[in-house]
Each structure stands twice: as C-alpha cells, then as structure tokens.
C-alpha cells in the first residue's frame, strides 16, 4: 500500500502506447519473467529454501554485469563497491550451508 501511495504522489504513470510495446510486455511475462517465477515456485516447493535465498543475491550482480557487457552501463567504483557488498550479503546468507558441510 505504501508503494502504491508513494507512486501516486511522486511518480508519473506511463502506459505503453503502441501494440509493439504491449507485445514486448506480454513477451516478458510469458518468457523470462514468467519462467523466473515458475522456477522460483519449483525451488520453493522442492528445493532447499536456504540455497534459493542465498542464490538470489546473484540476480543484481548478473543483471548489472549484463548491462555493462551490453554497453548500457559503465563500470565504476560505486558498482564495484555494491558488488562486494552484495556478494558479502550472499556469503553471510550462505554461511550456515558452507561451514556446516565442511566441519
């Protein structure tokens, strides 16, 4: 509710205005985004939730790396610091899995 309220107060709503844009949104829902939610659902039902949670830290790292490789973002010190912090969070989230198995 807070997100919807904040959006209504401080952001301008922009709707797709061409058939191509609507088709692109539908393709994202059916393709990569829909597949990601489907895979997440399978992982939550059949997998180790701790592994899934720790692995989710890779998402922002991978998406940023793809943006840099595609030329839509430039590497910077801020991105490097953020990557180290995200990786550190992933390690903290995975610490029980890593050290229990090796001990």
N, CA, C and O atoms as a GROMACS GRO file, in nm:
protein
  412
    1UNK      N    1   0.082  -0.119   0.000
    1UNK     CA    2   0.000   0.000   0.000
    1UNK      C    3   0.088   0.126   0.000
    1UNK      O    4   0.057   0.224  -0.067
    2UNK      N    5   0.196   0.120   0.077
    2UNK     CA    6   0.285   0.235   0.082
    2UNK      C    7   0.350   0.261  -0.054
    2UNK      O    8   0.368   0.377  -0.093
    3UNK      N    9   0.384   0.155  -0.125
    3UNK     CA   10   0.442   0.172  -0.259
    3UNK      C   11   0.343   0.236  -0.355
    3UNK      O   12   0.378   0.326  -0.431
    4UNK      N   13   0.218   0.189  -0.351
    4UNK     CA   14   0.116   0.247  -0.438
    4UNK      C   15   0.092   0.393  -0.404
    4UNK      O   16   0.078   0.477  -0.494
    5UNK      N   17   0.088   0.425  -0.277
    5UNK     CA   18   0.068   0.564  -0.235
    5UNK      C   19   0.185   0.651  -0.280
    5UNK      O   20   0.166   0.760  -0.334
    6UNK      N   21   0.307   0.601  -0.257
    6UNK     CA   22   0.426   0.677  -0.299
    6UNK      C   23   0.427   0.698  -0.450
    6UNK      O   24   0.457   0.807  -0.498
    7UNK      N   25   0.394   0.593  -0.526
    7UNK     CA   26   0.389   0.605  -0.671
    7UNK      C   27   0.289   0.713  -0.713
    7UNK      O   28   0.320   0.798  -0.796
    8UNK      N   29   0.170   0.709  -0.653
    8UNK     CA   30   0.067   0.807  -0.689
    8UNK      C   31   0.106   0.950  -0.656
    8UNK      O   32   0.065   1.043  -0.725
    9UNK      N   33   0.186   0.967  -0.552
    9UNK     CA   34   0.223   1.102  -0.508
    9UNK      C   35   0.345   1.159  -0.580
    9UNK      O   36   0.350   1.280  -0.606
   10UNK      N   37   0.443   1.075  -0.613
   10UNK     CA   38   0.569   1.131  -0.662
   10UNK      C   39   0.612   1.086  -0.801
   10UNK      O   40   0.709   1.138  -0.854
   11UNK      N   41   0.542   0.990  -0.860
   11UNK     CA   42   0.582   0.942  -0.992
   11UNK      C   43   0.472   0.966  -1.095
   11UNK      O   44   0.353   0.968  -1.063
   12UNK      N   45   0.515   0.983  -1.217
   12UNK     CA   46   0.418   0.993  -1.326
   12UNK      C   47   0.396   0.854  -1.385
   12UNK      O   48   0.492   0.783  -1.417
   13UNK      N   49   0.270   0.816  -1.400
   13UNK     CA   50   0.239   0.687  -1.459
   13UNK      C   51   0.255   0.695  -1.610
   13UNK      O   52   0.204   0.787  -1.674
   14UNK      N   53   0.325   0.598  -1.666
   14UNK     CA   54   0.347   0.592  -1.809
   14UNK      C   55   0.297   0.457  -1.858
   14UNK      O   56   0.345   0.353  -1.813
   15UNK      N   57   0.201   0.458  -1.950
   15UNK     CA   58   0.145   0.336  -2.006
   15UNK      C   59   0.204   0.312  -2.144
   15UNK      O   60   0.233   0.408  -2.216
   16UNK      N   61   0.221   0.187  -2.184
   16UNK     CA   62   0.265   0.159  -2.321
   16UNK      C   63   0.165   0.221  -2.419
   16UNK      O   64   0.044   0.218  -2.397
   17UNK      N   65   0.218   0.276  -2.528
   17UNK     CA   66   0.128   0.345  -2.621
   17UNK      C   67   0.124   0.284  -2.761
   17UNK      O   68   0.056   0.336  -2.850
   18UNK      N   69   0.196   0.175  -2.782
   18UNK     CA   70   0.190   0.108  -2.912
   18UNK      C   71   0.167  -0.042  -2.891
   18UNK      O   72   0.192  -0.096  -2.783
   19UNK      N   73   0.119  -0.106  -2.995
   19UNK     CA   74   0.098  -0.251  -2.990
   19UNK      C   75   0.230  -0.322  -2.965
   19UNK      O   76   0.234  -0.421  -2.892
   20UNK      N   77   0.337  -0.271  -3.023
   20UNK     CA   78   0.469  -0.332  -3.006
   20UNK      C   79   0.511  -0.329  -2.859
   20UNK      O   80   0.566  -0.427  -2.808
   21UNK      N   81   0.487  -0.220  -2.792
   21UNK     CA   82   0.522  -0.211  -2.650
   21UNK      C   83   0.439  -0.308  -2.566
   21UNK      O   84   0.493  -0.372  -2.476
   22UNK      N   85   0.310  -0.320  -2.595
   22UNK     CA   86   0.226  -0.415  -2.523
   22UNK      C   87   0.271  -0.559  -2.550
   22UNK      O   88   0.271  -0.641  -2.459
   23UNK      N   89   0.308  -0.588  -2.674
   23UNK     CA   90   0.357  -0.722  -2.707
   23UNK      C   91   0.490  -0.752  -2.636
   23UNK      O   92   0.513  -0.865  -2.592
   24UNK      N   93   0.574  -0.651  -2.624
   24UNK     CA   94   0.701  -0.670  -2.553
   24UNK      C   95   0.675  -0.702  -2.406
   24UNK      O   96   0.743  -0.787  -2.348
   25UNK      N   97   0.579  -0.634  -2.345
   25UNK     CA   98   0.545  -0.661  -2.206
   25UNK      C   99   0.489  -0.803  -2.191
   25UNK      O  100   0.525  -0.875  -2.098
   26UNK      N  101   0.402  -0.842  -2.283
   26UNK     CA  102   0.345  -0.977  -2.279
   26UNK      C  103   0.455  -1.082  -2.297
   26UNK      O  104   0.455  -1.185  -2.230
   27UNK      N  105   0.550  -1.055  -2.387
   27UNK     CA  106   0.660  -1.148  -2.411
   27UNK      C  107   0.748  -1.163  -2.286
   27UNK      O  108   0.795  -1.272  -2.256
   28UNK      N  109   0.770  -1.054  -2.214
   28UNK     CA  110   0.845  -1.062  -2.090
   28UNK      C  111   0.772  -1.148  -1.987
   28UNK      O  112   0.833  -1.228  -1.917
   29UNK      N  113   0.640  -1.130  -1.979
   29UNK     CA  114   0.561  -1.207  -1.882
   29UNK      C  115   0.559  -1.355  -1.914
   29UNK      O  116   0.566  -1.438  -1.823
   30UNK      N  117   0.550  -1.388  -2.041
   30UNK     CA  118   0.546  -1.529  -2.082
   30UNK      C  119   0.688  -1.587  -2.082
   30UNK      O  120   0.707  -1.704  -2.047
   31UNK      N  121   0.784  -1.507  -2.120
   31UNK     CA  122   0.922  -1.555  -2.134
   31UNK      C  123   1.002  -1.548  -2.006
   31UNK      O  124   0.973  -1.621  -1.911
   32UNK      N  125   1.102  -1.462  -2.001
   32UNK     CA  126   1.198  -1.467  -1.890
   32UNK      C  127   1.138  -1.438  -1.752
   32UNK      O  128   1.174  -1.505  -1.656
   33UNK      N  129   1.050  -1.342  -1.742
   33UNK     CA  130   0.993  -1.310  -1.611
   33UNK      C  131   0.900  -1.421  -1.563
   33UNK      O  132   0.907  -1.464  -1.448
   34UNK      N  133   0.815  -1.468  -1.652
   34UNK     CA  134   0.726  -1.578  -1.617
   34UNK      C  135   0.803  -1.704  -1.583
   34UNK      O  136   0.769  -1.774  -1.488
   35UNK      N  137   0.906  -1.733  -1.659
   35UNK     CA  138   0.989  -1.851  -1.633
   35UNK      C  139   1.061  -1.838  -1.498
   35UNK      O  140   1.075  -1.936  -1.426
   36UNK      N  141   1.104  -1.717  -1.465
   36UNK     CA  142   1.172  -1.697  -1.337
   36UNK      C  143   1.076  -1.723  -1.221
   36UNK      O  144   1.115  -1.788  -1.123
   37UNK      N  145   0.953  -1.675  -1.230
   37UNK     CA  146   0.856  -1.701  -1.124
   37UNK      C  147   0.823  -1.850  -1.116
   37UNK      O  148   0.805  -1.904  -1.007
   38UNK      N  149   0.814  -1.916  -1.230
   38UNK     CA  150   0.785  -2.059  -1.233
   38UNK      C  151   0.900  -2.137  -1.168
   38UNK      O  152   0.877  -2.228  -1.088
   39UNK      N  153   1.024  -2.101  -1.202
   39UNK     CA  154   1.141  -2.167  -1.144
   39UNK      C  155   1.149  -2.141  -0.994
   39UNK      O  156   1.183  -2.231  -0.916
   40UNK      N  157   1.117  -2.019  -0.952
   40UNK     CA  158   1.117  -1.984  -0.810
   40UNK      C  159   1.014  -2.070  -0.736
   40UNK      O  160   1.042  -2.120  -0.626
   41UNK      N  161   0.897  -2.087  -0.794
   41UNK     CA  162   0.792  -2.168  -0.733
   41UNK      C  163   0.838  -2.312  -0.716
   41UNK      O  164   0.817  -2.372  -0.610
   42UNK      N  165   0.901  -2.367  -0.818
   42UNK     CA  166   0.952  -2.505  -0.809
   42UNK      C  167   1.059  -2.514  -0.701
   42UNK      O  168   1.061  -2.608  -0.621
   43UNK      N  169   1.148  -2.416  -0.699
   43UNK     CA  170   1.254  -2.414  -0.599
   43UNK      C  171   1.200  -2.406  -0.457
   43UNK      O  172   1.251  -2.472  -0.367
   44UNK      N  173   1.096  -2.326  -0.438
   44UNK     CA  174   1.037  -2.313  -0.304
   44UNK      C  175   0.968  -2.442  -0.261
   44UNK      O  176   0.970  -2.477  -0.143
   45UNK      N  177   0.908  -2.512  -0.355
   45UNK     CA  178   0.834  -2.634  -0.322
   45UNK      C  179   0.922  -2.756  -0.309
   45UNK      O  180   0.897  -2.842  -0.224
   46UNK      N  181   1.026  -2.766  -0.391
   46UNK     CA  182   1.105  -2.889  -0.398
   46UNK      C  183   1.250  -2.873  -0.357
   46UNK      O  184   1.318  -2.973  -0.333
   47UNK      N  185   1.299  -2.751  -0.348
   47UNK     CA  186   1.442  -2.730  -0.324
   47UNK      C  187   1.471  -2.690  -0.181
   47UNK      O  188   1.384  -2.689  -0.095
   48UNK      N  189   1.596  -2.657  -0.159
   48UNK     CA  190   1.642  -2.608  -0.030
   48UNK      C  191   1.622  -2.456  -0.029
   48UNK      O  192   1.687  -2.383  -0.104
   49UNK      N  193   1.533  -2.411   0.055
   49UNK     CA  194   1.498  -2.269   0.058
   49UNK      C  195   1.618  -2.183   0.094
   49UNK      O  196   1.631  -2.070   0.047
   50UNK      N  197   1.707  -2.236   0.178
   50UNK     CA  198   1.826  -2.159   0.216
   50UNK      C  199   1.916  -2.136   0.095
   50UNK      O  200   1.971  -2.026   0.078
   51UNK      N  201   1.932  -2.237   0.012
   51UNK     CA  202   2.015  -2.223  -0.109
   51UNK      C  203   1.950  -2.123  -0.205
   51UNK      O  204   2.019  -2.039  -0.263
   52UNK      N  205   1.820  -2.133  -0.221
   52UNK     CA  206   1.748  -2.042  -0.310
   52UNK      C  207   1.763  -1.897  -0.263
   52UNK      O  208   1.786  -1.807  -0.344
   53UNK      N  209   1.749  -1.876  -0.134
   53UNK     CA  210   1.764  -1.741  -0.079
   53UNK      C  211   1.904  -1.686  -0.099
   53UNK      O  212   1.921  -1.571  -0.138
   54UNK      N  213   2.004  -1.768  -0.072
   54UNK     CA  214   2.143  -1.724  -0.090
   54UNK      C  215   2.173  -1.700  -0.237
   54UNK      O  216   2.243  -1.604  -0.271
   55UNK      N  217   2.123  -1.786  -0.326
   55UNK     CA  218   2.148  -1.770  -0.469
   55UNK      C  219   2.080  -1.646  -0.525
   55UNK      O  220   2.124  -1.591  -0.627
   56UNK      N  221   1.973  -1.600  -0.461
   56UNK     CA  222   1.903  -1.482  -0.512
   56UNK      C  223   1.989  -1.356  -0.506
   56UNK      O  224   1.959  -1.257  -0.572
   57UNK      N  225   2.094  -1.360  -0.427
   57UNK     CA  226   2.186  -1.245  -0.423
   57UNK      C  227   2.259  -1.228  -0.556
   57UNK      O  228   2.308  -1.119  -0.585
   58UNK      N  229   2.266  -1.332  -0.638
   58UNK     CA  230   2.336  -1.322  -0.766
   58UNK      C  231   2.258  -1.241  -0.869
   58UNK      O  232   2.318  -1.191  -0.964
   59UNK      N  233   2.128  -1.228  -0.852
   59UNK     CA  234   2.046  -1.161  -0.953
   59UNK      C  235   2.092  -1.019  -0.984
   59UNK      O  236   2.114  -0.988  -1.100
   60UNK      N  237   2.107  -0.931  -0.884
   60UNK     CA  238   2.152  -0.795  -0.919
   60UNK      C  239   2.294  -0.792  -0.975
   60UNK      O  240   2.326  -0.707  -1.058
   61UNK      N  241   2.379  -0.884  -0.930
   61UNK     CA  242   2.515  -0.889  -0.985
   61UNK      C  243   2.514  -0.927  -1.132
   61UNK      O  244   2.581  -0.865  -1.214
   62UNK      N  245   2.436  -1.031  -1.165
   62UNK     CA  246   2.429  -1.075  -1.304
   62UNK      C  247   2.365  -0.971  -1.394
   62UNK      O  248   2.412  -0.946  -1.505
   63UNK      N  249   2.256  -0.910  -1.348
   63UNK     CA  250   2.189  -0.810  -1.432
   63UNK      C  251   2.280  -0.689  -1.457
   63UNK      O  252   2.281  -0.635  -1.567
   64UNK      N  253   2.354  -0.647  -1.355
   64UNK     CA  254   2.446  -0.535  -1.373
   64UNK      C  255   2.560  -0.574  -1.466
   64UNK      O  256   2.602  -0.494  -1.550
   65UNK      N  257   2.610  -0.695  -1.451
   65UNK     CA  258   2.718  -0.741  -1.540
   65UNK      C  259   2.670  -0.745  -1.686
   65UNK      O  260   2.744  -0.706  -1.776
   66UNK      N  261   2.547  -0.793  -1.708
   66UNK     CA  262   2.493  -0.795  -1.844
   66UNK      C  263   2.478  -0.653  -1.900
   66UNK      O  264   2.506  -0.630  -2.018
   67UNK      N  265   2.434  -0.559  -1.817
   67UNK     CA  266   2.421  -0.420  -1.864
   67UNK      C  267   2.558  -0.363  -1.902
   67UNK      O  268   2.570  -0.293  -2.002
   68UNK      N  269   2.659  -0.394  -1.824
   68UNK     CA  270   2.794  -0.345  -1.855
   68UNK      C  271   2.846  -0.410  -1.983
   68UNK      O  272   2.900  -0.342  -2.070
   69UNK      N  273   2.828  -0.542  -1.996
   69UNK     CA  274   2.875  -0.612  -2.116
   69UNK      C  275   2.802  -0.566  -2.242
   69UNK      O  276   2.860  -0.562  -2.350
   70UNK      N  277   2.674  -0.530  -2.228
   70UNK     CA  278   2.596  -0.484  -2.343
   70UNK      C  279   2.620  -0.336  -2.374
   70UNK      O  280   2.571  -0.286  -2.474
   71UNK      N  281   2.694  -0.267  -2.289
   71UNK     CA  282   2.726  -0.127  -2.314
   71UNK      C  283   2.621  -0.029  -2.264
   71UNK      O  284   2.626   0.089  -2.300
   72UNK      N  285   2.526  -0.074  -2.182
   72UNK     CA  286   2.424   0.016  -2.129
   72UNK      C  287   2.462   0.076  -1.995
   72UNK      O  288   2.393   0.165  -1.945
   73UNK      N  289   2.570   0.031  -1.937
   73UNK     CA  290   2.621   0.085  -1.811
   73UNK      C  291   2.773   0.083  -1.817
   73UNK      O  292   2.834   0.002  -1.888
   74UNK      N  293   2.833   0.173  -1.743
   74UNK     CA  294   2.978   0.180  -1.739
   74UNK      C  295   3.027   0.130  -1.604
   74UNK      O  296   2.968   0.161  -1.501
   75UNK      N  297   3.136   0.051  -1.605
   75UNK     CA  298   3.192   0.008  -1.477
   75UNK      C  299   3.235   0.129  -1.396
   75UNK      O  300   3.288   0.226  -1.450
   76UNK      N  301   3.213   0.122  -1.266
   76UNK     CA  302   3.252   0.234  -1.180
   76UNK      C  303   3.288   0.180  -1.042
   76UNK      O  304   3.260   0.065  -1.009
   77UNK      N  305   3.349   0.266  -0.964
   77UNK     CA  306   3.383   0.228  -0.827
   77UNK      C  307   3.256   0.199  -0.746
   77UNK      O  308   3.255   0.108  -0.664
   78UNK      N  309   3.151   0.276  -0.770
   78UNK     CA  310   3.025   0.254  -0.698
   78UNK      C  311   2.967   0.116  -0.727
   78UNK      O  312   2.917   0.049  -0.637
   79UNK      N  313   2.974   0.075  -0.853
   79UNK     CA  314   2.924  -0.058  -0.890
   79UNK      C  315   3.012  -0.166  -0.826
   79UNK      O  316   2.961  -0.267  -0.779
   80UNK      N  317   3.142  -0.144  -0.824
   80UNK     CA  318   3.233  -0.242  -0.762
   80UNK      C  319   3.205  -0.255  -0.612
   80UNK      O  320   3.202  -0.366  -0.559
   81UNK      N  321   3.184  -0.144  -0.545
   81UNK     CA  322   3.154  -0.147  -0.402
   81UNK      C  323   3.021  -0.218  -0.378
   81UNK      O  324   3.010  -0.300  -0.287
   82UNK      N  325   2.921  -0.185  -0.459
   82UNK     CA  326   2.791  -0.252  -0.446
   82UNK      C  327   2.804  -0.402  -0.469
   82UNK      O  328   2.742  -0.481  -0.398
   83UNK      N  329   2.884  -0.442  -0.567
   83UNK     CA  330   2.903  -0.584  -0.596
   83UNK      C  331   2.968  -0.656  -0.477
   83UNK      O  332   2.929  -0.768  -0.443
   84UNK      N  333   3.066  -0.592  -0.415
   84UNK     CA  334   3.131  -0.652  -0.298
   84UNK      C  335   3.032  -0.664  -0.183
   84UNK      O  336   3.030  -0.766  -0.114
   85UNK      N  337   2.950  -0.562  -0.162
   85UNK     CA  338   2.851  -0.566  -0.055
   85UNK      C  339   2.745  -0.674  -0.080
   85UNK      O  340   2.706  -0.746   0.012
   86UNK      N  341   2.700  -0.686  -0.205
   86UNK     CA  342   2.601  -0.789  -0.239
   86UNK      C  343   2.660  -0.928  -0.221
   86UNK      O  344   2.597  -1.016  -0.164
   87UNK      N  345   2.783  -0.946  -0.270
   87UNK     CA  346   2.849  -1.076  -0.254
   87UNK      C  347   2.869  -1.108  -0.106
   87UNK      O  348   2.853  -1.222  -0.064
   88UNK      N  349   2.903  -1.007  -0.028
   88UNK     CA  350   2.917  -1.028   0.116
   88UNK      C  351   2.785  -1.069   0.180
   88UNK      O  352   2.782  -1.156   0.267
   89UNK      N  353   2.677  -1.007   0.136
   89UNK     CA  354   2.545  -1.047   0.186
   89UNK      C  355   2.513  -1.190   0.150
   89UNK      O  356   2.456  -1.264   0.231
   90UNK      N  357   2.548  -1.230   0.030
   90UNK     CA  358   2.527  -1.368  -0.012
   90UNK      C  359   2.608  -1.465   0.072
   90UNK      O  360   2.560  -1.572   0.109
   91UNK      N  361   2.732  -1.428   0.101
   91UNK     CA  362   2.816  -1.514   0.185
   91UNK      C  363   2.760  -1.524   0.327
   91UNK      O  364   2.761  -1.632   0.386
   92UNK      N  365   2.713  -1.414   0.379
   92UNK     CA  366   2.653  -1.418   0.513
   92UNK      C  367   2.528  -1.507   0.511
   92UNK      O  368   2.507  -1.586   0.604
   93UNK      N  369   2.446  -1.494   0.407
   93UNK     CA  370   2.325  -1.575   0.397
   93UNK      C  371   2.359  -1.723   0.383
   93UNK      O  372   2.283  -1.808   0.428
   94UNK      N  373   2.473  -1.754   0.320
   94UNK     CA  374   2.509  -1.893   0.294
   94UNK      C  375   2.603  -1.951   0.399
   94UNK      O  376   2.644  -2.066   0.387
   95UNK      N  377   2.638  -1.875   0.500
   95UNK     CA  378   2.741  -1.920   0.594
   95UNK      C  379   2.708  -2.052   0.662
   95UNK      O  380   2.797  -2.136   0.679
   96UNK      N  381   2.583  -2.073   0.699
   96UNK     CA  382   2.547  -2.199   0.764
   96UNK      C  383   2.562  -2.318   0.669
   96UNK      O  384   2.602  -2.426   0.711
   97UNK      N  385   2.530  -2.297   0.543
   97UNK     CA  386   2.540  -2.406   0.446
   97UNK      C  387   2.686  -2.441   0.419
   97UNK      O  388   2.720  -2.558   0.405
   98UNK      N  389   2.772  -2.341   0.413
   98UNK     CA  390   2.912  -2.362   0.378
   98UNK      C  391   2.988  -2.425   0.495
   98UNK      O  392   3.058  -2.524   0.477
   99UNK      N  393   2.974  -2.368   0.613
   99UNK     CA  394   3.056  -2.414   0.725
   99UNK      C  395   3.002  -2.541   0.791
   99UNK      O  396   3.081  -2.616   0.849
  100UNK      N  397   2.875  -2.568   0.784
  100UNK     CA  398   2.822  -2.692   0.842
  100UNK      C  399   2.867  -2.814   0.762
  100UNK      O  400   2.896  -2.918   0.820
  101UNK      N  401   2.874  -2.801   0.630
  101UNK     CA  402   2.911  -2.914   0.545
  101UNK      C  403   3.060  -2.944   0.555
  101UNK      O  404   3.099  -3.060   0.545
  102UNK      N  405   3.142  -2.842   0.574
  102UNK     CA  406   3.286  -2.865   0.577
  102UNK      C  407   3.335  -2.902   0.717
  102UNK      O  408   3.447  -2.952   0.731
  103UNK      N  409   3.256  -2.878   0.819
  103UNK     CA  410   3.301  -2.907   0.957
  103UNK      C  411   3.278  -3.051   0.993
  103UNK      O  412   3.310  -3.093   1.104
   0.00000   0.00000   0.00000
